Structures are given as C-alpha cells and as structure tokens.
Amino acid sequence: MTGVQAVRRLPARLPRGAAEAGAVVLLALLYLAFQDKWVLAHDEEHGTFRFLTDVRDWVDDNRNSSPIFLYLVNYIRLGIGDLFDTLQSILVFVSWPGLTALAGAAGLVFAGWRTGLLAVAGVLSFGVLGLWDESVDTLALTLTAVLLSLAIGVPLGVLAGRSDRVRNLFAPVLDVMQIMPAFAYLAPLTLFFLIGPAAATVVTMIYAVPATIRITTLAIRNVPGETVEASVALGSTRWQTLRKVQLPMARPTLALAVNQTIMMALSMVVITALIDGPGLGENIIQGLERINVGMALDAGLAVVVMAIVLDRLTMGASRRAEAIQHAGQGGAPDPRVRRLLLAAGAAIAVIGVVLGRVLAAEFPAGLEFRLAPYANDAVEWMEKNLYSMTDAIKNAATEVLLNPLQELLTTSPWWLIVAAVMALAWRISGTVPALVAGGCLVAIAGLGQWEHSMQTLASVLFAVALTLVIGVVLGVAAARSRTYAAVQRPVLDAAQTMPSFVYLLPALALFGAGRFTAIVAAVIYAVPPVIRLVEDGVRGVSPTVVEAATAAGSTPRQVLWKVQLPMARRALLLAANQGIVMVLAMVVVGGLVGAGALGYDVVSGFSQQEDFGMGLAAGFATVLLGVMLDRITQGAGGRSEEFRAAHKA
C-alpha cells in the first residue's frame, strides 16, 4: 500500500535564553518610560512610623497596669535579671585567679593540657588588655542566654526529633529566625523588656535558640532506628527510650549544640550593647562612634579570645563525649587516666578559687598592656600613607558600580521592582517563592521603608557579588590544592568564631566611616562560609568523573568549567544563599559606621525616642528583605534541574 508519509513537524523552539533576554529588554524599556515615576520616597512622618511610636507610648503608659505586663512580662524580665545578677556575682566572687583556674581545669579535663594552657592564657588576656570587668559582664550575659537557650531549645529539639509533625511545624519559624539579621531582634523586644541585661539576654536567647533546636533535632534523628526499635521491643517506654538510649547516643551532637549555642550567643551579646547590654560591646560601640579604632580593637580582641576559648572548651567536651560513647571500641582514654585528670582539674580549680579570695579582687594594673595606642598610631599612619589608595578604590567602586545600581533601584517604579523580583524568583525557584518575594516587597512599601530598603538592597547586591567572586576563587583553589587548603583552614576557623562587630574594625581603619566600609566588612564577614561551601562542593565531585574528563583530553581549566563547577551547582547555590543572608546582616550593622539606609534607621530608633517607630519599621523591613532574598535563592537548585530536564526533553 502506497501513500505519502506524514512528516511530523516539531514545534519551533526559541533559542536558549531568548525568553530571559526578552524579559530584560521589556523591563529596561519600562524603566526608561517610567523612570522617577511611582517611586516611594522616604517620609520620616509616614503613618506607619507614627502608629508604631503610638504603640510604644501605649506600652509605656500601661506597663505597670496591664495584666500582661504585671503578671507575665515583668516577672520574666525580673527573673532573667536575677539569673544574670547571680551568675555575675559568682564570677566576681571567684575573682580573676579563680576564673583563670576554672578555665584551665576545664580545658585540662575536657581536651588536654594544651587546651588548658590556651584557656589560662585566654582568660588572663582579658585582664592584660585592661578589660577584666567588661569581660566578666560579657561572660555572665553569654552564660545566662546559653542556659536559657538550652533549657528551652533542647526539649523542643527532642520533641521535633521524635515527631515529624512537630518538626514540620517548627521548620518555617526556625528558617525565618535564622535569616533575620541580628539588628532586627532589638527594637521589638525592647518594647516589652525595656533595655538592660534582661532585654539583652532575651534578644541573645532568641538569636541563639534556633541553632539549639535544629542541632538537637538532628542529634535525636541520627540515633539508628534499629537501636530505638530494639529498645521498644524490649518493653521500654518512650521516656525510657529517650533517657537511656537516644540521649546517651546523641551526646556528641548535643555537645556540638552547646558549642554552636555559645558561639551564636557571644556574637549577639556584643550587639546588645545598643540596648544597654553590659560588657565588651559597650567599648566596641563607643570606639566605633568615636572612630577610635584602638579602643574598639582591644574590646574586639577580647571578644575573639573569649570565643576561641569557649569554642575549644566545648569542642573538647564534644570529642570527649564521643570518645566515651565509643569506649567499647577503645576510643576512650583509660578510666584511671580520666579519674586522674578529674582530680587534677578539681585541685587546680579549688586552689584558684582560694587564691581568688586571698589575692586582691582587681586584676594587677602592672600587668596591663593595652593595644589601643599602637593601633591608633597604625591607623594614623595608614591615613597618612594609604589614604590616597584606599580612597581611590572606594570612590571608583562607589561611582562606577554602587551609585548606578542604587540609582536604578531607587528611581524605578515600585511596581516594576516587584514585577522584576517576582519574575526572577519564579525563574530561579518557582511559583511559591515568587509570591513570597512579591509579598515581602509590598509589605516593605506598606511600612514606609521602600527607598531605604532599595538603598540597602543595592549595598547587599554589590557586596554579594564581591563575596561570591572571592569565595569561588579561593574555594576552588582550596579544592584543587590540599596544601593551600591546609594553610587556609585555620584562617577560616578563626574568622568564623569572630562576632560580626569585629569585622567593622579593619574596614573602618582602611576606609573611614561610610557606606563602603560596611560593604567591605560584610564581604570579610561572609567570605569564610562561602569559601568552605564552594570547596566542599568542588571536592565532592566524583573523582571517577574528573578522571574520565582528563582521560578524554580535557585541560584542568576545561575540567573545572565543564565538569566540576556544573556538578557542584547545588553547593554553589547554597554558598550564594548563605552569602546573601550574612551580607545583609552585616550591611545593616554598618549603620553604626555611617552606612545609612535601614541600619541607620534602626540605630536612630534606639538613640532617639521620637524615631522609635521608624527604627522598628526598619527592623521589620530588614527581616522582609532577608526572607525575600532567602526564598529566591533557597529553591534554586531544584528549579535549575527542572529547567535543564525540560530543555533536554
């Protein structure tokens, strides 16, 4: 049978990227047509600001009459204040010899004599820097927040670890809490808890507790299911299984939860100086306000040393817990050695406390050695000899890149920005993230913080671009050279234990106060985790695939660009996500060094009573920016795979 075969015609397909290019052209034409129209200029008398200030006034007027404050909030505030006072009194009572001995004993018992010596040197350095009293206050505030975080976070983490429903309920709340910049916590909580140690503790606790809950959840869920099933089969109740099986087996990860809670709390405690939190943060804030780098450097160095000491002690405890857990496989030290270490540690602690009562309570002034004069001399030298270079870099980056980007965002119609962000979010992450991103921008407009949010967004995008360029280059270098990675690793370890305020100091010394200083500090702050994620992603590419590409004649450059980076896409997107969140947190903190925009509004809300509403609205706007950027980038991995599959089909 003869006939003409019908030829199926494939539908015409646009070239790859044509739709995106068309969307960009359309947005550019709309911008040119409507530039400077429908822009939402900043108005310090915006109705939202007045409303929030009125709420603050109502709270102040009813603080001593409303049942909510009389029988709940005030008692919580007083109880937390009493806990802080108790811990502070204990630390003051043991005095500097006692606290030094206790730290050394803890290091000896948990991690060995080297960590013990490190702890002794670290604690003594607080007095040597002339900051003993401030360091004790910071330590007391940190311990108060950590105890409360563990008391709340561990039970909730256990609950989430044993119930999928509870974990799914907690997940979005914890996501939002962990992407909120530290500044955003301050204004809302001072509304209820006023200022001072109690408010500082609550702010720090809320900032640290998500890490406690997440790691505790992970610890419980990582206990082998067969072990839990065997316990249940033997007749154990849920409580017995938790107490005798899950918690003991989760001990190493729970110790890690304590470590991360302490690190998070210490980074936040410094920032709480803005709401009259006592300690080293006050010295750092005063140094930044007076542009006295030396004064801030001494306090910043004390914070870094405290972070390193606490990190080594808690990580040592984690490793010791893991060794004890694996005692049956020969992983734990001999019991006699453990008892000897405990006895030695107890003896050192007792001797130190006794000496603390015998010797003078004040740290000897003759042992003090402040770095402030030398640091200020160095800054003065840099201003005289490097100013022309650093100023040229700052001006070039600002005029060529930052200002045009900021002008683009602030002169575009607000609805065009919303449409562009929603389109980008849909293309990268999907429909739901696009709706969330659009909703966040509309809410920012309703808060009256559109212009300042766009200014902050411009700084964030500029800093993120720098962060990703530096992070990818150094991460790839570390992944391809184990020698370089070994040299870089301790630098990254030290960088990731530093509280965010510390990063402002080198930027302030080099570039002076201003917006560019905040951007440089944000890059320094965000680069370490980006480097780590990129290194892990590239190193995680299958060696078999790399060898096959090399055997096929690919050069190292081709292997990197066509094999390793594409296959490490998920890690790169996660690095971008983390870089964005960390940059936003630091750019907002830059309000302390003249960065302006949302950070300045937040600081102004604390320092000037009439600006409280504007500062609170700026805090909310910062959170919304963080949620928007996080939602856009978090789903990018899965979305990109969908588009790749569709393109192949």
Secondary structure, DSSP 8 states (H G I E B T S, - for coil): ---------------TTHHHHHHHHHHHHHHHHHTTSS-----TT-HHHHHHHHHHHHHHHHTTT-HHIIIIIHHHHHHHHHHHHHHHHHHHHHHHHHHHHHHHHHHHHHH-HHHHHHHHHHHHHHHHTT-HHHHHHHHHHHHHHHHHHHHHHHHHHHHHHH-HHHHHHHHHHHHHHHHS-GGGGHHHHHHHH-SSHHHHHHHHHHHHHHHHHHHHHHHHHTS-HHHHHHHHHTT--HHHHIIIIIHHHTHHHHHHHHHHHHHHHHHHHHHGGGGT--SHHHHHHHHHHTT-HHHHHHHHHHHHHHHHHHHHHHHHHHHHHHHHHTGGGT-S--HHHHHHHHHHHHHHHHHHHHHHHHS-SS--GGG---SHHHHHHHHHHHHHHTHHHHHHHHHHHIIIIIHHHHHHHHHS-HHHHHHHHHHHHHHHT-HHHHHHHHHHHHHHHHHT-HHHHHHHHHHHHHHHHHHHHHHHHHHHHHHH-HHHHHHHHHHHHHHHTS-GGGGHHHHHHHH-SSHHHHHHHHHHHHHHHHHHHHHHHHHTS-HHHHHHHHHTT--HHHHIIIIIHHHTHHHHHHHHHHHHHHHHHHHHHGGGGT--HHHHHHHHHHH-GGGHHHHHHHHHHHHHHHHHHHHHHHTHHHHHHHHHHHHH-
